[in-house]
Amino acid sequence: MDYETRKRIIWGCILKDMQALFNAPRHLQADNMKDGRAAYLEALFESANSQLSGDMTEEDFSYYCKQISKDMIQSTTIRTWYMPNDLRKCALKHGQIWIGKQSHLASYENPTKPKEKPVDKSNPEEMGWSLSSIENHRRNLQEAIDNNELQGTLAQSFRQILDSAESKILARKETPY
């Protein structure tokens, strides 16, 4: 979204409502202060524009500008134009809400990303096990036990994993359905 589009949306959603509802500050009300009013409105525009992300779509930008306008109208206690700093704070709040929503949406898994096929744990061959690899692991396990690298329940757990994989492979060979 370009600068002119952002300016048009901020003007239409925030500044136009402000001018319709509130009076210009006294020092800018005289007819000879048109340049002063234009500079003040430009400062208000920059206050809002600087706090809203450049990554927003036009639809999001319009929505948050309308929310800023509602908040500013509700929070204004005097019937004069907004102060640039108040508008900046409100725009910052809504800009942070948008960023929070974007990061929340990004935390969800991408639905177009293909999901990994779940591995069938009842078939050890799909998980990379074979009778020869089990025998290699058994030899390595026995060497680790003999060298006192593995002891006790950890060695027993590894042995049970190998036994389980071997029994499942042998059972599948006996009943191949």
Order of alpha helices (4+ residues) and beta strands (2+ residues): alpha-alpha-alpha-alpha-alpha-alpha-alpha
